[in-house]
Amino acid sequence: VGEIAGGWKREAEHGETAAASAAEVGSGPLKLVVTGIREITRRGRAYELRAPDWSDLPPFTAGAHLTVPVRLADGSVVTRQYSLTSHPQRRDMFEIAVLREDNAHGGSAAVHATWQIGTLLALDHPVNQFPLHDDDRPAVLIAGGIGITPIRAMALQLKAHGNAFDLHYSGRTATDMPYLDQLAIEFPGQLRLYTSRSPGNSRLDLNAVLASAPPHAVFYVCGPGGLIESARAAARELSIPANRIQYESFL
């Protein structure tokens, strides 16, 4: 029996799963169970993943992702990569967010259709191909839509380390932007919002954002390909070295 707590649908007690007898999906060494599901937009869900015995999970750093197994409607198992959006200092659970794309290759739709409280997963440990710098340089974080997932983890890590940073978050409308309410609470002084299809709101001006950044700031961009290319073009125009523009694309 599950419960609703803070918007999450969660299992009732530690160590209990509604589908404990179900066969696990995947074949990796890291065993996880879905312990919480929450709607974060009309097409987006956040999934809370824990060890089956609720023991500590492997450490990860901001920007890391999980390659998760997904069972499609035809019974085949594929893998999809989703960024970890939870606080890197948390060891009790991982959180990922999945935007359902009905016209894509079926992975995200299958996650929404098949992952339930108690779903057992066997996958590899987190991998980071989008790492955050570990010195005291300031950062400028730029996210578009579901690209907020690794960027949120970066903001949490930067805040914990005391780094200066700004977070620029763009979406079509506020209802299309995952974690919007949480971000406003977590980063009230750093968050800047932009919506392209809401009356009275401004679009993200990447040239202005990059031009006004502190000297030696490192830029992290995650979102659609168009956002990435616009950020890189703005950096070239402003003669910002390419190694200060880090990015990860969400297709």
KERO-880442 format. One record per atom (N, C-alpha, C): x, y, z. Coordinates in steps of 0.2 Angstrom, whole numbers, padded with zeros to 4 digits, always signed. Layout:
N
XYZ/...
//
This chain:
251
+0004-0006+0000/+0000+0000+0000/+0004+0006+0000/+0003+0011-0005/+0007+0017-0005/+0004+0023-0002/+0008+0028-0001/+0005+0034+0002/+0007+0040-0002/+0004+0045-0002/+0005+0052-0005/+0008+0056+0000/+0015+0058-0001/+0018+0062+0004/+0022+0068+0000/+0020+0074+0001/+0024+0079-0003/+0023+0079-0010/+0018+0076-0013/+0017+0075-0020/+0019+0068-0023/+0023+0065-0018/+0026+0058-0020/+0021+0052-0019/+0020+0048-0023/+0017+0041-0022/+0023+0037-0020/+0023+0034-0013/+0028+0031-0011/+0026+0024-0008/+0030+0019-0007/+0029+0013-0004/+0028+0015+0004/+0024+0010+0007/+0022+0012+0014/+0028+0011+0019/+0032+0006+0019/+0037+0005+0024/+0043+0003+0020/+0049+0005+0024/+0056+0003+0021/+0056-0004+0020/+0059-0006+0014/+0060-0013+0012/+0054-0016+0009/+0048-0014+0009/+0043-0017+0007/+0042-0014+0000/+0040-0018-0005/+0039-0016-0012/+0032-0020-0014/+0028-0016-0018/+0022-0019-0020/+0023-0024-0025/+0029-0024-0029/+0030-0029-0034/+0037-0033-0032/+0037-0035-0026/+0044-0038-0024/+0045-0044-0027/+0040-0048-0029/+0041-0054-0032/+0042-0054-0040/+0041-0048-0043/+0042-0047-0050/+0049-0048-0052/+0050-0050-0058/+0057-0051-0061/+0060-0044-0062/+0066-0043-0060/+0069-0037-0061/+0071-0036-0068/+0071-0029-0070/+0073-0027-0077/+0080-0025-0078/+0083-0028-0082/+0090-0026-0083/+0095-0032-0081/+0102-0031-0081/+0106-0036-0079/+0113-0033-0076/+0112-0026-0074/+0118-0023-0071/+0119-0025-0064/+0125-0023-0061/+0127-0025-0054/+0123-0020-0049/+0121-0015-0051/+0117-0010-0046/+0110-0012-0046/+0107-0014-0040/+0100-0015-0039/+0097-0009-0036/+0091-0007-0039/+0087-0002-0037/+0080-0004-0037/+0076+0000-0033/+0069-0001-0033/+0065+0006-0034/+0060+0006-0037/+0056+0012-0038/+0052+0013-0031/+0054+0018-0028/+0050+0019-0021/+0046+0026-0021/+0046+0030-0026/+0042+0036-0027/+0041+0038-0034/+0035+0040-0035/+0033+0043-0042/+0029+0049-0041/+0031+0055-0044/+0028+0061-0044/+0027+0064-0050/+0021+0067-0052/+0020+0071-0058/+0023+0078-0057/+0028+0080-0062/+0031+0086-0061/+0029+0091-0067/+0026+0089-0072/+0023+0093-0077/+0018+0088-0080/+0014+0091-0085/+0009+0087-0089/+0012+0080-0092/+0018+0081-0094/+0021+0075-0097/+0027+0072-0094/+0029+0075-0088/+0035+0073-0084/+0033+0070-0078/+0037+0065-0076/+0037+0062-0069/+0044+0061-0066/+0044+0062-0060/+0050+0061-0056/+0050+0054-0053/+0056+0051-0053/+0056+0044-0050/+0061+0044-0045/+0059+0041-0039/+0064+0040-0033/+0066+0033-0033/+0073+0032-0033/+0076+0025-0034/+0080+0024-0027/+0079+0018-0024/+0083+0017-0018/+0085+0009-0019/+0090+0008-0015/+0092+0001-0014/+0087-0003-0011/+0086-0009-0013/+0080-0013-0010/+0080-0014-0003/+0086-0014+0000/+0086-0014+0008/+0087-0007+0011/+0086-0002+0007/+0087+0005+0009/+0094+0007+0012/+0099+0003+0010/+0105+0005+0012/+0108+0011+0007/+0114+0013+0009/+0117+0019+0005/+0119+0017-0002/+0118+0022-0006/+0119+0021-0013/+0126+0023-0015/+0129+0021-0021/+0135+0023-0023/+0135+0031-0024/+0141+0034-0022/+0141+0042-0023/+0141+0044-0030/+0139+0050-0031/+0139+0052-0038/+0141+0060-0038/+0143+0063-0043/+0144+0070-0044/+0139+0073-0048/+0138+0080-0047/+0133+0083-0051/+0135+0083-0059/+0130+0081-0063/+0131+0080-0070/+0130+0073-0072/+0130+0069-0067/+0130+0061-0068/+0124+0059-0071/+0124+0053-0074/+0117+0050-0077/+0117+0043-0075/+0111+0040-0075/+0110+0033-0075/+0108+0030-0082/+0111+0025-0084/+0108+0021-0090/+0103+0016-0087/+0097+0017-0088/+0092+0013-0085/+0089+0008-0090/+0087+0002-0088/+0084-0003-0092/+0076-0002-0093/+0073-0002-0099/+0066-0001-0100/+0063-0007-0104/+0058-0010-0102/+0055-0015-0105/+0049-0012-0110/+0050-0013-0116/+0046-0010-0121/+0039-0015-0122/+0034-0012-0126/+0028-0016-0126/+0029-0023-0130/+0034-0023-0134/+0035-0030-0137/+0039-0035-0133/+0041-0033-0127/+0044-0037-0122/+0052-0036-0122/+0055-0033-0127/+0062-0032-0127/+0064-0026-0122/+0070-0027-0120/+0073-0022-0115/+0078-0018-0118/+0077-0011-0118/+0082-0007-0120/+0085-0002-0115/+0089+0002-0116/+0092+0006-0111/+0091+0014-0113/+0090+0018-0108/+0090+0025-0109/+0094+0029-0104/+0096+0034-0105/+0100+0038-0100/+0096+0044-0098/+0096+0045-0091/+0093+0050-0088/+0097+0053-0082/+0098+0059-0082/+0102+0063-0077/+0100+0062-0070/+0104+0062-0066/+0102+0062-0059/+0101+0069-0057/+0096+0071-0054/+0094+0078-0052/+0094+0079-0045/+0095+0073-0041/+0095+0074-0033/+0101+0077-0031/+0101+0079-0024/+0107+0082-0022/+0113+0077-0021/+0119+0079-0024/+0124+0074-0024/+0127+0072-0018/+0125+0075-0012/+0127+0073-0006/+0122+0068-0003/+0117+0067-0006/+0112+0062-0003/+0114+0055-0005/+0114+0051+0000/+0116+0044-0002/+0110+0039-0001/+0104+0041+0001/+0099+0037+0002/+0095+0035-0004/+0095+0040-0009/+0091+0039-0015/+0094+0043-0020/+0092+0040-0026/+0093+0044-0033/+0086+0046-0035/+0086+0052-0039/+0080+0054-0042/+0082+0056-0049/+0078+0054-0054/+0078+0055-0061/+0071+0058-0063/+0071+0062-0068/+0065+0064-0071/+0064+0062-0078/+0058+0060-0080/+0057+0057-0087/+0051+0061-0090/+0053+0064-0096/+0048+0067-0100/+0045+0062-0105/+0039+0061-0105/+0036+0056-0110/+0035+0059-0117/+0039+0056-0122/+0039+0058-0129/+0035+0053-0133/+0029+0054-0134/+0025+0048-0137/+0027+0047-0144/+0031+0052-0148/+0033+0051-0155/+0040+0049-0155/+0043+0048-0150/+0050+0046-0150/+0051+0038-0151/+0056+0035-0148/+0058+0028-0149/+0054+0024-0144/+0050+0026-0140/+0046+0022-0135/+0049+0021-0128/+0055+0023-0127/+0058+0022-0121/+0055+0026-0115/+0054+0033-0116/+0051+0037-0111/+0044+0035-0110/+0040+0033-0115/+0033+0031-0114/+0033+0025-0110/+0037+0020-0112/+0038+0014-0108/+0039+0015-0101/+0044+0019-0099/+0045+0021-0092/+0038+0023-0089/+0035+0027-0092/+0029+0030-0089/+0024+0024-0088/+0023+0020-0093/+0018+0014-0093/+0020+0008-0088/+0027+0007-0088/+0028+0001-0084/+0032+0002-0077/+0035+0007-0076/+0038+0008-0069/+0032+0010-0064/+0032+0006-0059/+0027+0007-0054/+0031+0007-0047/+0028+0008-0041/+0031+0007-0035/+0032+0000-0034/+0039-0002-0033/+0041-0008-0032/+0044-0011-0038/+0045-0008-0044/+0048-0010-0050/+0056-0011-0048/+0058-0017-0050/+0065-0018-0048/+0070-0017-0054/+0075-0014-0053/+0080-0013-0059/+0087-0015-0057/+0090-0018-0062/+0097-0020-0062/+0101-0016-0067/+0105-0011-0065/+0109-0007-0070/+0116-0005-0068/+0119-0001-0072/+0126+0000-0070/+0127+0006-0065/+0132+0008-0062/+0133+0013-0058/+0133+0020-0062/+0132+0025-0058/+0131+0032-0062/+0138+0033-0065/+0137+0037-0071/+0143+0039-0075/+0142+0046-0076/+0148+0050-0076/+0147+0057-0077/+0151+0059-0083/+0148+0061-0088/+0151+0064-0094/+0150+0072-0095/+0147+0075-0090/+0145+0082-0090/+0147+0085-0083/+0154+0084-0081/+0156+0086-0074/+0156+0093-0073/+0155+0095-0066/+0156+0101-0064/+0163+0103-0061/+0165+0109-0062/+0172+0110-0060/+0172+0110-0052/+0178+0109-0050/+0179+0108-0043/+0183+0113-0039/+0184+0119-0042/+0187+0125-0039/+0182+0130-0038/+0184+0136-0036/+0180+0141-0033/+0178+0146-0039/+0179+0144-0045/+0176+0149-0050/+0169+0149-0050/+0166+0155-0052/+0159+0156-0053/+0156+0152-0059/+0150+0150-0058/+0146+0147-0064/+0140+0150-0066/+0139+0149-0072/+0132+0151-0075/+0129+0145-0078/+0123+0143-0075/+0119+0137-0077/+0114+0139-0082/+0113+0136-0087/+0108+0137-0092/+0104+0131-0094/+0098+0131-0093/+0094+0125-0094/+0088+0127-0099/+0086+0122-0103/+0080+0122-0107/+0076+0116-0106/+0070+0117-0103/+0065+0112-0102/+0068+0106-0098/+0067+0100-0100/+0069+0094-0096/+0077+0094-0095/+0080+0099-0098/+0088+0099-0097/+0089+0102-0090/+0084+0104-0086/+0085+0106-0080/+0088+0101-0075/+0087+0094-0077/+0089+0089-0072/+0096+0089-0070/+0101+0089-0074/+0108+0089-0072/+0109+0096-0069/+0106+0101-0072/+0108+0108-0070/+0106+0109-0063/+0100+0106-0061/+0098+0107-0054/+0103+0104-0049/+0105+0098-0051/+0110+0094-0046/+0117+0099-0046/+0118+0102-0052/+0124+0106-0051/+0123+0112-0047/+0117+0115-0047/+0116+0121-0043/+0116+0119-0035/+0113+0113-0034/+0113+0111-0027/+0121+0110-0025/+0125+0107-0029/+0132+0106-0027/+0135+0112-0026/+0134+0117-0031/+0138+0124-0031/+0136+0127-0024/+0129+0127-0023/+0127+0130-0016/+0130+0127-0010/+0131+0121-0010/+0134+0117-0004/+0141+0119-0004/+0144+0120-0009/+0151+0122-0009/+0153+0129-0008/+0148+0133-0009/+0148+0141-0008/+0151+0144-0014/+0150+0141-0020/+0152+0145-0026/+0146+0150-0028/+0149+0155-0031/+0144+0160-0034/+0141+0157-0041/+0135+0158-0042/+0132+0155-0048/+0125+0159-0050/+0123+0158-0056/+0117+0161-0058/+0113+0155-0062/+0107+0154-0061/+0103+0149-0065/+0098+0152-0069/+0099+0151-0076/+0094+0153-0081/+0090+0148-0084/+0084+0148-0083/+0080+0142-0085/+0074+0144-0089/+0074+0141-0095/+0069+0143-0101/+0065+0137-0102/+0058+0139-0104/+0054+0134-0106/+0048+0138-0110/+0044+0134-0113/+0038+0137-0117/+0033+0140-0112/+0031+0137-0107/+0027+0140-0102/+0029+0138-0095/+0027+0141-0090/+0028+0138-0083/+0026+0131-0082/+0021+0129-0085/+0018+0123-0084/+0022+0117-0087/+0027+0119-0092/+0031+0114-0095/+0038+0114-0092/+0039+0117-0087/+0046+0118-0084/+0046+0114-0077/+0049+0108-0077/+0050+0103-0071/+0053+0107-0066/+0051+0106-0060/+0055+0108-0054/+0054+0115-0052/+0050+0119-0056/+0050+0126-0056/+0049+0129-0049/+0044+0126-0045/+0042+0128-0038/+0048+0127-0034/+0051+0121-0034/+0056+0119-0030/+0062+0123-0031/+0064+0125-0037/+0070+0129-0039/+0069+0136-0036/+0063+0139-0036/+0061+0145-0033/+0063+0145-0026/+0062+0140-0022/+0063+0139-0015/+0070+0138-0014/+0073+0134-0018/+0080+0132-0017/+0085+0137-0018/+0084+0141-0024/+0088+0146-0026/+0085+0153-0028/+0082+0156-0023/+0078+0162-0024/+0082+0168-0026/+0089+0168-0025/+0093+0174-0027/+0097+0172-0033/+0097+0166-0036/+0100+0164-0042/+0096+0163-0048/+0090+0161-0047/+0085+0159-0052/+0083+0165-0057/+0084+0164-0063/+0081+0168-0068/+0076+0164-0073/+0070+0166-0074/+0066+0162-0078/+0064+0166-0085/+0063+0161-0090/+0061+0164-0096/+0056+0159-0099/+0051+0162-0102/+0046+0158-0106/+0045+0161-0113/+0044+0157-0118/+0044+0159-0125/+0037+0160-0127/+0032+0156-0123/+0025+0156-0126/+0020+0159-0121/+0022+0163-0116/+0018+0166-0111/+0018+0173-0112/+0012+0176-0112/+0011+0184-0113/+0015+0187-0107/+0019+0192-0109/+0022+0197-0104/+0029+0194-0101/+0031+0188-0104/+0037+0185-0102/+0043+0186-0107/+0049+0186-0105/+0054+0187-0110/+0057+0181-0112/+0060+0181-0118/+0064+0175-0120/+0071+0176-0117/+0075+0170-0117/+0081+0170-0115/+0086+0173-0120/+0090+0178-0118/+0095+0181-0123/+0102+0179-0121/+0104+0174-0124/+0110+0171-0123/+0116+0175-0123/+0116+0180-0128/+0122+0185-0129/+0122+0189-0123/+0116+0191-0120/+0116+0196-0114/+0118+0192-0108/+0116+0186-0107/+0118+0181-0102/+0126+0180-0102/+0128+0178-0107/+0136+0177-0107/+0140+0183-0107/+0137+0189-0110/+0141+0195-0109/+0141+0198-0102/+0136+0197-0098/+0136+0199-0091/+0139+0195-0086/+0141+0189-0088/+0144+0184-0083/+0150+0187-0080/+0152+0185-0074/+0158+0186-0071/+0164+0184-0075/+0170+0187-0074/+0176+0185-0078/+0178+0178-0076/+0180+0174-0080/+0182+0167-0079/+0176+0162-0077/+0170+0164-0077/+0165+0160-0076/+0165+0154-0081/+0162+0148-0078/+0161+0142-0082/+0154+0142-0084/+0152+0140-0090/+0145+0140-0092/+0143+0133-0093/+0138+0131-0091/+0135+0124-0091/+0128+0125-0095/+0127+0121-0100/+0121+0122-0104/+0118+0115-0105/+0112+0114-0104/+0109+0108-0105/+0101+0109-0108/+0100+0106-0113/+0093+0107-0116/+0093+0105-0123/+0088+0107-0127/+0088+0105-0134/+0094+0108-0138/+0095+0104-0144/+0101+0106-0148/+0101+0113-0150/+0095+0116-0151/+0095+0124-0153/+0098+0128-0148/+0097+0126-0142/+0099+0130-0136/+0107+0129-0136/+0109+0123-0136/+0116+0122-0136/+0120+0126-0142/+0118+0126-0148/+0121+0129-0153/+0121+0137-0152/+0115+0139-0150/+0115+0147-0149/+0120+0149-0143/+0121+0145-0138/+0125+0147-0133/+0133+0146-0136/+0134+0141-0140/+0141+0141-0142/+0142+0147-0147/+0137+0149-0151/+0138+0154-0156/+0139+0161-0152/+0135+0162-0147/+0136+0168-0143/+0143+0168-0140/+0145+0162-0137/+0152+0162-0134/+0157+0164-0140/+0157+0161-0146/+0161+0163-0151/+0161+0170-0153/+0155+0173-0153/+0154+0180-0154/+0158+0185-0149/+0158+0182-0143/+0160+0186-0137/+0167+0184-0135/+0170+0180-0140/+0177+0177-0139/+0178+0174-0132/+0173+0170-0130/+0174+0166-0124/+0177+0160-0126/+0182+0157-0123/+0186+0151-0124/+0181+0145-0124/+0182+0141-0129/+0177+0135-0130/+0177+0131-0123/+0183+0130-0120/+0183+0126-0114/+0180+0129-0108/+0177+0135-0109/+0173+0137-0103/+0165+0136-0105/+0164+0133-0110/+0157+0132-0112/+0156+0124-0112/+0153+0121-0107/+0151+0114-0106/+0144+0113-0107/+0142+0108-0111/+0136+0107-0113/+0134+0099-0113/+0127+0098-0113/+0124+0091-0114/+0118+0092-0117/+0117+0089-0123/+0110+0090-0127/+0105+0085-0125/+0099+0087-0124/+0093+0083-0123/+0089+0083-0130/+0089+0078-0134/+0086+0077-0140/+0079+0077-0139/
//
